[in-house]
């Protein structure tokens, strides 16, 4: 899907309407919509690369969860 095509204009109109008007003030739902919209957008070009994108998303998500659990020592950072 290229930015200057009619397909992108339709995709953008639907996506923007859902994000801004339908899911307004629902942060979790907006984030899920962005994730799904990203998969659709990138998968439109070649769906075979979606598995790589999903794998990267899952790995990054679980690494971030583990990083969040780590204790931080702000004083040690500036020593």
C-alpha atoms as an extended CHARMM CRD file, in Angstrom:
* protein
*
        79  EXT
         1         1  UNK       CA              0.0000000000        0.0000000000        0.0000000000  PROA      1               0.0000000000
         2         2  UNK       CA              1.5750000000        3.2280000000       -1.1240000000  PROA      2               0.0000000000
         3         3  UNK       CA              0.7610000000        6.6100000000        0.3610000000  PROA      3               0.0000000000
         4         4  UNK       CA             -0.4570000000        8.1200000000       -2.8980000000  PROA      4               0.0000000000
         5         5  UNK       CA             -2.9760000000        5.3690000000       -3.7450000000  PROA      5               0.0000000000
         6         6  UNK       CA             -6.7320000000        5.2570000000       -3.3050000000  PROA      6               0.0000000000
         7         7  UNK       CA             -6.3190000000        2.1550000000       -1.1030000000  PROA      7               0.0000000000
         8         8  UNK       CA             -4.2760000000        4.1440000000        1.3950000000  PROA      8               0.0000000000
         9         9  UNK       CA             -6.8170000000        6.9920000000        1.4070000000  PROA      9               0.0000000000
        10        10  UNK       CA             -9.5980000000        4.5370000000        2.2900000000  PROA      10              0.0000000000
        11        11  UNK       CA             -7.4170000000        2.7860000000        4.8860000000  PROA      11              0.0000000000
        12        12  UNK       CA             -6.4380000000        6.1020000000        6.4530000000  PROA      12              0.0000000000
        13        13  UNK       CA            -10.0240000000        7.3890000000        6.5490000000  PROA      13              0.0000000000
        14        14  UNK       CA            -11.2570000000        4.2500000000        8.2900000000  PROA      14              0.0000000000
        15        15  UNK       CA             -8.2960000000        4.0940000000       10.6600000000  PROA      15              0.0000000000
        16        16  UNK       CA             -8.4520000000        7.7940000000       11.5770000000  PROA      16              0.0000000000
        17        17  UNK       CA            -12.1960000000        7.6750000000       12.1740000000  PROA      17              0.0000000000
        18        18  UNK       CA            -11.9190000000        4.6410000000       14.4250000000  PROA      18              0.0000000000
        19        19  UNK       CA             -8.9490000000        6.0520000000       16.3290000000  PROA      19              0.0000000000
        20        20  UNK       CA            -10.1360000000        9.6110000000       16.8210000000  PROA      20              0.0000000000
        21        21  UNK       CA            -13.9100000000        9.3780000000       17.0990000000  PROA      21              0.0000000000
        22        22  UNK       CA            -14.8750000000        5.8310000000       18.0490000000  PROA      22              0.0000000000
        23        23  UNK       CA            -12.0940000000        4.9330000000       20.4810000000  PROA      23              0.0000000000
        24        24  UNK       CA            -11.5550000000        8.4140000000       21.8900000000  PROA      24              0.0000000000
        25        25  UNK       CA            -10.2660000000        8.3240000000       25.4940000000  PROA      25              0.0000000000
        26        26  UNK       CA             -9.7690000000        4.5260000000       25.4760000000  PROA      26              0.0000000000
        27        27  UNK       CA             -5.9840000000        4.3070000000       25.4720000000  PROA      27              0.0000000000
        28        28  UNK       CA             -5.7160000000        0.5060000000       25.5190000000  PROA      28              0.0000000000
        29        29  UNK       CA             -8.1900000000        0.1250000000       22.6450000000  PROA      29              0.0000000000
        30        30  UNK       CA             -6.3770000000        2.8390000000       20.6790000000  PROA      30              0.0000000000
        31        31  UNK       CA             -3.0540000000        1.0450000000       21.1520000000  PROA      31              0.0000000000
        32        32  UNK       CA             -4.5380000000       -2.2440000000       19.9710000000  PROA      32              0.0000000000
        33        33  UNK       CA             -5.9980000000       -0.4700000000       16.9430000000  PROA      33              0.0000000000
        34        34  UNK       CA             -2.5880000000        1.0220000000       16.1300000000  PROA      34              0.0000000000
        35        35  UNK       CA             -1.0000000000       -2.4210000000       16.3800000000  PROA      35              0.0000000000
        36        36  UNK       CA             -3.6000000000       -4.0360000000       14.1260000000  PROA      36              0.0000000000
        37        37  UNK       CA             -3.5000000000       -1.1040000000       11.7030000000  PROA      37              0.0000000000
        38        38  UNK       CA              0.2780000000       -1.3820000000       11.5080000000  PROA      38              0.0000000000
        39        39  UNK       CA              0.0690000000       -5.0890000000       10.7350000000  PROA      39              0.0000000000
        40        40  UNK       CA             -2.5040000000       -4.4440000000        8.0060000000  PROA      40              0.0000000000
        41        41  UNK       CA             -0.4750000000       -1.5850000000        6.5270000000  PROA      41              0.0000000000
        42        42  UNK       CA              2.8300000000       -3.4640000000        6.4250000000  PROA      42              0.0000000000
        43        43  UNK       CA              1.1990000000       -6.7600000000        5.4790000000  PROA      43              0.0000000000
        44        44  UNK       CA             -0.5010000000       -5.1440000000        2.5000000000  PROA      44              0.0000000000
        45        45  UNK       CA              2.8320000000       -5.0430000000        0.6800000000  PROA      45              0.0000000000
        46        46  UNK       CA              3.8290000000       -8.6450000000        1.3700000000  PROA      46              0.0000000000
        47        47  UNK       CA              2.0080000000      -10.7230000000        3.9550000000  PROA      47              0.0000000000
        48        48  UNK       CA              4.9250000000      -13.1610000000        4.2650000000  PROA      48              0.0000000000
        49        49  UNK       CA              6.8770000000      -10.6560000000        6.3620000000  PROA      49              0.0000000000
        50        50  UNK       CA              4.1110000000      -10.3740000000        8.9520000000  PROA      50              0.0000000000
        51        51  UNK       CA              5.4250000000      -13.3560000000       10.8860000000  PROA      51              0.0000000000
        52        52  UNK       CA              8.7210000000      -11.5300000000       11.3840000000  PROA      52              0.0000000000
        53        53  UNK       CA              6.9060000000       -8.4000000000       12.5320000000  PROA      53              0.0000000000
        54        54  UNK       CA              4.6900000000      -10.3400000000       14.9530000000  PROA      54              0.0000000000
        55        55  UNK       CA              7.6850000000      -12.2530000000       16.3140000000  PROA      55              0.0000000000
        56        56  UNK       CA              9.5680000000       -8.9970000000       16.8680000000  PROA      56              0.0000000000
        57        57  UNK       CA              6.5320000000       -7.4780000000       18.6000000000  PROA      57              0.0000000000
        58        58  UNK       CA              6.1300000000      -10.4330000000       20.9600000000  PROA      58              0.0000000000
        59        59  UNK       CA              9.8210000000      -10.5340000000       21.8640000000  PROA      59              0.0000000000
        60        60  UNK       CA              9.9760000000       -6.7770000000       22.4580000000  PROA      60              0.0000000000
        61        61  UNK       CA              6.8360000000       -6.9020000000       24.6040000000  PROA      61              0.0000000000
        62        62  UNK       CA              8.1720000000       -9.6180000000       26.8900000000  PROA      62              0.0000000000
        63        63  UNK       CA             11.6070000000       -8.0190000000       27.1480000000  PROA      63              0.0000000000
        64        64  UNK       CA              9.9380000000       -4.7380000000       28.1590000000  PROA      64              0.0000000000
        65        65  UNK       CA              7.9310000000       -6.5600000000       30.8370000000  PROA      65              0.0000000000
        66        66  UNK       CA             11.1270000000       -8.0270000000       32.2480000000  PROA      66              0.0000000000
        67        67  UNK       CA             12.9130000000       -4.6650000000       32.1470000000  PROA      67              0.0000000000
        68        68  UNK       CA             10.0420000000       -3.0760000000       34.0220000000  PROA      68              0.0000000000
        69        69  UNK       CA             10.5160000000       -5.5610000000       36.8730000000  PROA      69              0.0000000000
        70        70  UNK       CA             14.1900000000       -4.6740000000       37.3090000000  PROA      70              0.0000000000
        71        71  UNK       CA             14.9980000000       -2.3840000000       40.2120000000  PROA      71              0.0000000000
        72        72  UNK       CA             16.5040000000        0.9540000000       39.3120000000  PROA      72              0.0000000000
        73        73  UNK       CA             19.1050000000        2.8290000000       41.2510000000  PROA      73              0.0000000000
        74        74  UNK       CA             19.2140000000        6.4010000000       39.9910000000  PROA      74              0.0000000000
        75        75  UNK       CA             22.2310000000        7.3050000000       42.1350000000  PROA      75              0.0000000000
        76        76  UNK       CA             24.3120000000        4.5170000000       40.5980000000  PROA      76              0.0000000000
        77        77  UNK       CA             23.6910000000        5.9030000000       37.1250000000  PROA      77              0.0000000000
        78        78  UNK       CA             25.4660000000        9.1670000000       37.9050000000  PROA      78              0.0000000000
        79        79  UNK       CA             28.3220000000        7.8210000000       40.0220000000  PROA      79              0.0000000000
